[in-house]
Amino acid sequence: MEYHVAKELSNPHSRAKKQRRWQAAKVRRVELLKKFVERELVHLNGRPARVARAEGVFKFRQKMEEDRKAEKKRRWLTAERKSKIEKKAKRKQRKAQKQKEKLTQLVLKEATNQVIPPSGPRK
């Protein structure tokens, strides 16, 4: 019991914990790479094994890049930023609505340079 309490109270930024997390992530990446390559080797579809392996590695790299970008976006999109983005969208919508109302209620004075379009269908 004391071991678990000590483990919980220990610094999560310690070198040993960081190293353990890094090693576990490396093992996960290697396993994922193997999985991608095996999936391509199972479905050769007339390709040489070398080409299938290269495609598996390519797909793995694409997946890693996609995951990295998703994680970056997840970290960037904080609650504060989300609320700011929502407020900005509401303001934009309200501004567009006001502009639309102004244009629909606009009445032009009669002048010689204006032509009133016919209301019926064109011939």
C-alpha positions as CSV (number, residue, x, y, z in Angstrom):
1,M,0.0,0.0,0.0
2,E,2.8,2.4,0.9
3,Y,4.5,1.7,-2.4
4,H,1.4,2.8,-4.4
5,V,0.9,6.0,-2.3
6,A,4.6,6.9,-2.8
7,K,4.2,6.2,-6.5
8,E,1.2,8.6,-6.7
9,L,2.9,11.3,-4.7
10,S,6.1,11.2,-6.7
11,N,6.9,13.8,-9.3
12,P,5.3,13.0,-12.7
13,H,8.0,15.0,-14.4
14,S,10.8,12.9,-13.0
15,R,13.4,11.5,-15.4
16,A,12.5,7.9,-14.7
17,K,8.8,8.4,-15.4
18,K,9.6,10.4,-18.5
19,Q,11.9,7.6,-19.7
20,R,9.2,5.0,-19.0
21,R,6.6,6.9,-20.9
22,W,9.0,7.5,-23.8
23,Q,10.0,3.8,-24.0
24,A,6.3,2.7,-23.9
25,A,5.5,5.1,-26.7
26,K,8.4,3.8,-28.7
27,V,7.2,0.2,-28.3
28,R,3.7,1.3,-29.4
29,R,5.1,2.9,-32.5
30,V,7.1,-0.1,-33.4
31,E,4.1,-2.4,-32.9
32,L,1.9,-0.1,-35.0
33,L,4.5,-0.1,-37.8
34,K,4.6,-3.9,-37.8
35,K,0.8,-4.0,-38.0
36,F,0.7,-1.6,-41.0
37,V,3.4,-3.6,-42.8
38,E,1.7,-6.9,-42.1
39,R,-1.6,-5.6,-43.3
40,E,0.0,-4.6,-46.6
41,L,1.9,-8.0,-46.9
42,V,-1.4,-9.9,-46.4
43,H,-3.1,-8.1,-49.3
44,L,-0.4,-8.1,-52.0
45,N,-2.8,-7.9,-54.9
46,G,0.0,-8.7,-57.4
47,R,2.6,-6.4,-55.9
48,P,6.1,-7.5,-54.9
49,A,6.6,-7.8,-51.1
50,R,9.1,-4.9,-51.2
51,V,6.6,-2.5,-52.7
52,A,3.9,-3.6,-50.2
53,R,6.3,-3.1,-47.3
54,A,7.2,0.4,-48.6
55,E,3.5,1.2,-48.8
56,G,2.9,0.0,-45.3
57,V,5.8,2.2,-44.0
58,F,4.4,5.1,-46.0
59,K,0.9,4.6,-44.5
60,F,2.4,4.4,-41.0
61,R,4.2,7.7,-41.5
62,Q,1.1,9.3,-42.7
63,K,-0.8,8.0,-39.7
64,M,1.9,9.3,-37.3
65,E,1.8,12.8,-39.0
66,E,-2.0,12.9,-38.7
67,D,-1.8,11.9,-35.1
68,R,0.8,14.5,-34.4
69,K,-1.3,17.2,-36.0
70,A,-4.4,16.1,-34.1
71,E,-2.6,16.2,-30.8
72,K,-1.2,19.6,-31.6
73,K,-4.7,20.9,-32.3
74,R,-6.1,19.3,-29.2
75,R,-3.5,21.0,-27.1
76,W,-4.0,24.3,-28.8
77,L,-7.8,24.3,-28.6
78,T,-8.3,25.3,-24.9
79,A,-11.6,26.1,-23.3
80,E,-10.7,29.8,-23.4
81,R,-10.0,29.6,-27.2
82,K,-13.2,27.7,-27.8
83,S,-15.3,30.4,-26.1
84,K,-13.4,33.1,-28.0
85,I,-14.0,31.4,-31.3
86,E,-17.7,30.9,-30.5
87,K,-18.1,34.6,-29.5
88,K,-16.4,35.7,-32.7
89,A,-18.8,33.5,-34.8
90,K,-21.8,34.9,-33.0
91,R,-20.6,38.5,-33.6
92,K,-20.0,37.7,-37.3
93,Q,-23.5,36.2,-37.6
94,R,-25.1,39.2,-35.8
95,K,-23.2,41.6,-38.1
96,A,-24.3,39.8,-41.2
97,Q,-27.9,39.7,-40.0
98,K,-27.8,43.5,-39.3
99,Q,-26.4,44.2,-42.8
100,K,-29.1,42.0,-44.4
101,E,-31.8,43.9,-42.5
102,K,-30.3,47.2,-43.5
103,L,-30.3,46.2,-47.2
104,T,-33.9,44.8,-47.1
105,Q,-35.2,48.0,-45.5
106,L,-33.2,50.3,-47.8
107,V,-35.4,52.7,-49.8
108,L,-33.8,54.7,-52.6
109,K,-35.1,58.1,-53.7
110,E,-36.5,58.5,-57.2
111,A,-33.8,59.7,-59.5
112,T,-33.1,59.7,-63.3
113,N,-30.1,57.3,-63.1
114,Q,-32.1,54.5,-61.5
115,V,-34.1,51.8,-63.2
116,I,-36.7,49.7,-61.4
117,P,-36.4,46.1,-62.6
118,P,-39.6,44.5,-63.9
119,S,-41.2,42.2,-61.3
120,G,-42.5,39.6,-63.8
121,P,-40.6,36.8,-65.6
122,R,-38.1,37.8,-68.4
123,K,-38.9,37.2,-72.0
